[in-house]
Amino acid sequence: MAQATKKSRRWHIAVFLAPAVLIYTAIMIIPLFSTLQLAMYSDVENSQVFVGLQNFRALFGDPQWSDQFWNALKNNTWFFIVHMIVQNPIGILLAALLSSPRLRMRSFYRTAIFIPTILSFVIAGFAWKLILSPLWGVAPNLLDFVGLKSLFQPWLGKEAYALTTLALISVWQFVGIPMMLIYAALLSIPDELLEAAECDGITGMSQFWKVKLPLILPAIGIISILTFVGNFNAFDLIYATQGALAGPDFSTDILGTFMFRTFFGFQLQLGDPNLGAAIATAMFAIILIGVSIYLFGIQTRLRRYQF
């Protein structure tokens, strides 16, 4: 009877896992291996010929493609750095302020900050493109109203500022996500710990730095890796505001737009699905390496702060 019960339980688990495994395999595993397979072939006289790693050699070594790839990777890295040094610290600060029981209308502030997160990239990008336009945007008038019109620049039209401006627009849109995750982590801290800290004279900012921050480090780690994955998969905002060419002069080109342009083609550039698949595979490898470093090198050190 005991063996029959164990077998039935195992079948019970398999039945419930099967739909999720099948769906995940259909929409993730199969496309992943199909992309890798496509990257190993090349179109020769309208037929697919196996070329091994030749597409990757062209991507990393051929000046026609490697210059664009390394430029996109550099821009993508800067896009991620801006999020790490601006978005996540602001999210932590907002969460700390909203977790204070003395703050009134906390629900309103949480909702107002989180609302941009539910907007589509197209709406956010187009709205900010209008706001920052030097011709019909409201930004010049707002700066003129406070006497700072001389500071206005066509930020989306200058190579030196365009990528950072788009990164800050993305920060504005998604700062609500780290804020809510850190806010939830702060609320999960037991009151007994905070009361014990107050008995020891640790209050205010000192309590946040010495008690709360070490306890929410695992949540900060999760936010960091989500930021990394999201930024190196970015595409929509750049495409909505700057187009597939990611202007001016490819200064806002990231891996997503480079892959789109290479795979599907754009204007006079013909599409090359095989090389586009190689770029997608390189993106996956970069994300996999980053996630692995976090899981095996950082998360294990953060576990000591968990209860």
N, C-alpha and C positions, 0 to 999 in steps of 0.2 A: 504493500500500500504506500509506503514511504517513497519508494522509487517511482511509482506511478504519479504521485503528487509532484515530485521534483520535475518529471518530464512534462507534466501539464503546465507547470509554472514556466518552464523554459519555452514552450510553445506560446504561452500567453505573452511573454516578453517579445518573442519574435513577431507575433501578429501585430502588436502595437508599434514596434519599431519599423516594420516593413514599409508602410506608406511614406514615412519621413525619409528612409534610406532610398527608396525608389525615386522620390521627388528630387532629393539632393543629388542623386546620381544623374538624373535626367537633365537637370538645369545647371549643374556645376562640374561634376566629374567628367562626363562625356564631352561637353564643350571644351574643358581644359585640355584633355588629351587630343581632341580634334585640332585645337589651335596649335599644340606642339607638333602634331603630325604635319599640319599645313606649313609650318615654319621650316620643315625639313625638305620641302619640295620647291620646285621653281617651274615657271611656265616656259616651255621650250616648244615653239612652233605649235601653239595651241594644245599642248599636252603637258600633263604634270610629270616631271622627272625628279627622281630622288637625288638631292644634292648634299645631303648631310648638313653640316654646319656652315655651308657657304653663305647663307643669308646672314648668319650672325657675324661672319668675317667681314661681309660687306657693311653691316651695320656699325661695327666697331672700328673697322680699318679703312674702308673706302671713304675718301674725303667727301664724295657726293652725299653720303648718308651719315657718316660719323660726326661731321661738324654739326649737323642738325640734331643728332641724338645727344651729343654731349652738351649742346646749348640747352636743349629741352630738360635734360637731367639736372643741369645747374640751376635753371629757373625753377624746376620742381622742388629742389632742395631748399632754395630760398623761400619759396611759397610755404613750405613746411616749417621752416625756422620762424617765420613771422607769426604763424599760428602758435607755435610753442612759446614764444617770448611775449606775445600780446594776448592771444585768446585765452589760453589756459590760466595764466595768472589773474586776468580780469575775472574769469569764471570762478576761481577760488575766492577772490575778494568779494564778489557779489554774493556767493553762497554763504560766506562768513557773515556778511551784513544781514542777509535775509534770515539767517538762523537765529539772530538775536531776538529774544522775546520782547524786547523793548520797542522794536520797530513796528510801527502801525502800518496797516494796509499792505502787509507782506504778500498776500495772495494777488493783489493787483499788480505789484511790482514783478512778481514771478511770471505772471501771465504776459505782461507787457514786454518783458525781456525775451520770453520764449516765442512769442508770436512770429517774429521774422524767420524762425526755424522752419515753420510749416509753409512758408512761401516757396514757390517754384524758383529754380535758378533763373529761368527766363524773365520772370517778373522782377526779381531782385536786380538782375543785371541790367535790364532795360530801364528800370526806374533810376538806378544810380547813374546810368549813362546820360539820362536826361538831366538829372540833378547837377552833374559835373560838367555839362556841356558849356563851353565858353560863349556859345551863341544864344541859347534859349534856356540854359539851366538856372536854377535858383541859387546855386552856391556863390556866384559872383555878387549877386544882390545881397545875400545874407552877410558875406564878409564886408561888403561896402557899408551895410547898416551898422556894423560894429567898428567901422573905421579900419578894417584890415584887408581891403580890396587888393592892396599891393602884394599880398601873399598868395593871391590866387594864381594858379598855373593850370594849363590844360593837362591835368595829371594823367588822363588816359591817352593822351596824344604824344607824350614825351617818353622816350626809351628809358630814361633814368628813373622815372616815377611810375610807369604804367603797371608793372608787375606788383610792386609794393601796394599801390592803390587798390588793385584787384584783391590782393591778399587781405587788406584791411576791410574791404567790402564783405569778403567771406567771413572774416572775424565778426563783423557786425551781425551777419545773418545767423551764425552758428554758435555764438558765445553762450546761448541759452542751454546747449547740451552739456558742456562741462559744468555750468552753474547748477543744473538740476542734479547731475550725478554726485557732485561734491556736497550739495545740499542734503541729498538723501544719506550720504555717508556721515555727515555731521549729526543728522538726527538719529542715526543708529548708535551713536556713542552712549553708553549707559549713563544715566544721571548720577549713579553712585560714584563714578569716576570723577565727574566734574565737581560733585559736592566734596569729595575727598581732596581734590586740588584746591578748592576754596578754603577748606579747613587749614591747608598748608600755606595759605596766603597767596596762591597763584590765581589771579583773576585777570580779566580784560585781555589785552593782546598777549600778555605773557602766558596766559592759559591756552590761547590758540597755538602759539609757537611751541610750547613745551608739552602740551597734552593732546590737543586736537590734531595738529598737523601730523605727528608720527602715526596716529591711528587712521588717518585717511590717505596715507601714502599708497596703499594698494589701489585705492580708487583713482588716485592721480596717475598711477602707472597704467591703469586700464584706459583712462582718458588719453594719455600720451600715445598709446599704441593705436587707439581708434583714430586719433588725429593723423598719425603717420599713414595708416591705411587709406583714410579718406582723402588726404592730400595727394598721395601718389596715384590715386584713382581719379583725380579731379579732371573735369572736362567741361561740364555744362556752363559754368560761370564764364570761363574764358571764351568759349564759343559764342555765348549769347551776347557778350559785350564787344569782343574784338574779332569775331569771325574765325574761320578755319585757319587763316594765315597768321592769327595771333600777333597782330601788329602792335605798335609800329616796328617794322623790320624784324619780326620774330622775337621781339624783346619779351613778349608774354607767352611764348611757345612753351608748353609743357609736354610731358610724355603722352598725355591723352589726346591733345590736339595734333601732335606729330603722328601718332598712330592712326588717327582718323584720316588725316590728309594723305598718308602713305597707303592705307588700305583701300579707301574709296576713291582717291584722286580728288583734285580740286583745281578748277579753272584749266590751265594748260598742263598740269601735272597728271599723268595717267596713274590710275590705281594699281597697286601691286599687293594683292591679298597675301602672298607668301611672305614678303618683307614686312607687311603690316602685322602678320601673325608672329613674326620674329620679335617685333617691338613689343607686342602684347606679352609674349613669353618673357622678355627681359623685364617688363614691368612686374610680372608675377614673381620672378626670381628676386627682384629688389625687395618687394613686399614680404616675401617668404623669409629672406635673410633678416630683415628688420624685426619681424614678429618672432623669429627663432631666437634672436639675441635677447629680446625682452623676456620670452618665456623661460629660457634656460640660463640667462645670465643676470637678469634683474629681478624677475618675479620671485625667485627662490630667496633672494635677500630681503624682499619686502614681507615675506610670510611671517617673520618673527614679530611683526607689529600687529598681526591679526590675533583675534581672541581664540 
